[in-house]
Each structure stands twice: as C-alpha cells, then as structure tokens.
Amino acid sequence: MEIDLLRNYPRTNRDTKARGETKTEEVRQIARQFGQAFFDGDRQYGYGGFYYNSRFWQPVIPDFKRHFSLTSDSCVLDVGCAKGFMLHDMREAIPGIDVRGVDISDYAVANAKEEVREWIQQACATHLPFNDNAFDVVISINTVHNLEQAECAIALQEIMRVSKGKAFITVDAYRNEDEKARMLEWNLTAKTIMHVDEWKAFFNDVGYTGDYYWFMP
Ligand SMILES: C[S@@+](CC[C@H](N)C(=O)[O-])C[C@H]1O[C@@H](n2cnc3c(N)ncnc32)[C@H](O)[C@@H]1O
C-alpha cells in the first residue's frame, strides 16, 4: 500500500535550483561512488557531512513500530542503511529487536555508528546475502532508485525474497511536471526516476507487494 511512514521525518527546505546549477557529470560520477565525498565531503557531492542526530529517525520509528507491529522478537533488514542511524534508533526504541543492514558503500559500512556496526555489511541491493524469508520486515529508504531500471526490478524482487512479506521502500518520484523539474534539478545519484503511476505499475510488473512512498525534494 501507498503510505507515508516518513511523515514525521524532519522536513528541510531544498533549493533545487541552486543545486541544479552546481551539478556536472563529474560531480555526479563522484557522488555515485558513495564514498567519503558523498557522505562527508563537500556539499556538492552529497550530504556534506553525514552525522548522527536523533532528531531524524527517532520520531519516525514509532510509525514503523505501529505499522509493522514490531516487537523485541522482530527481525528487520535495512537495505541502503548507510551508517546505520535508522537501525540504531530502532534498537533504542525497541530493545532486543534483531537488526541487519546492508549498503553498497564500503565507506559507510566502515564508518557505521559503533553500536550497530557489527550488524552491518557491504552488499548490493541486487544480491542480498540472506536466506529466503529471513526478515519480518525489509526497509529501504531512497536507495533502490540508484540502480538502472532492470536492476531496480531485481532489487525489489530480492527485498521480497528475503522478507516474510512485509516491506517499505521510498523512491524518487513525481506527480506532475513541476515536481519532475524539481526532482531533476535535485537529483545527484538516482538512475531511475518515474511518475508515481509508473512506479506503481512497475511494482506490479516485478512482483513487489510491499508498502511504498515517494521522495520528492
Ligand atoms: C540517499 S542515501 C540513503 C541512506 C539511508 N537509507 C537514509 O535514508 O538515510 C542512499 C544509500 O544507498 C546506498 N546505495 C546506493 N546504491 C546501492 C545499492 N545498489 N545497494 C545497496 N546500497 C546502495 C548508498 O551508499 C547510500 O547509503
């Protein structure tokens, strides 16, 4: 189902025009390596400093908990977990919960938040190193769209394979021409950006039956 489980994630005012003007193919290429430059380098390459702050995920976790009925017996995977900040806050809010994270970035994995580092490993969303039905819930925030469309399909099928059925993803999307223009100005790393109706048809085609919502700058 379409549901905004990130409604309590703090909003930021994004100057898409300014960002659009600074982007070159070279900048995109560096950003897409998801290395130090993307997380902790100059702002033009990505986050401009990817630091833990409880104000981001702490308000979101109660919605994950309620929607998926998460308890200390649950097992959750975060695909594209970066430094594990969301998993950290999930463990704080639901003590005893079993969490795992994967990220394509060696840099993010090596610099993951210490309390969750042991549960995070390097892997691509298209080859999740887990058994079928291994997780109660698989979450993937703003990650799958970084793949070409054919690989997105594989990643979505991988999410369904390792999940017992429940999942939540967010992807870059737009609903009209204005939103599309803003999205294209803002986008640095995504390779698959579609209209929300195209994403829904795509989910159906590839067999993704989890929940979803959209990232729109
Ligand atoms: C926009 S960041 C989002 C990070 C985190 N999910 C969050 O919401 O704060 C995208 C993340 O996806 C990771 N990523 C990109 N391509 C990936 C892939 N093919 N497989 C796994 N992770 C990937 C990046 O390294 C980065 O950590």
The ligand as a Gaussian input file, in Angstrom:
#p B3LYP/6-31G(d) Opt

LIG

0 1
 C       20.265000       8.674000      -0.147000
 S       21.237000       7.536000       0.757000
 C       20.031000       6.993000       1.970000
 C       20.650000       6.406000       3.195000
 C       19.656000       5.964000       4.274000
 N       18.771000       4.925000       3.789000
 C       18.873000       7.142000       4.767000
 O       17.678000       7.235000       4.441000
 O       19.436000       7.961000       5.497000
 C       21.338000       6.152000      -0.344000
 C       22.115000       4.996000       0.233000
 O       22.018000       3.881000      -0.653000
 C       23.286000       3.275000      -0.772000
 N       23.266000       2.540000      -2.044000
 C       23.328000       3.052000      -3.297000
 N       23.249000       2.081000      -4.213000
 C       23.108000       0.908000      -3.526000
 C       22.974000      -0.445000      -3.905000
 N       22.954000      -0.797000      -5.196000
 N       22.861000      -1.378000      -2.947000
 C       22.893000      -1.024000      -1.629000
 N       23.025000       0.249000      -1.207000
 C       23.120000       1.204000      -2.133000
 C       24.265000       4.431000      -0.685000
 O       25.568000       4.061000      -0.353000
 C       23.591000       5.288000       0.401000
 O       23.991000       4.889000       1.690000

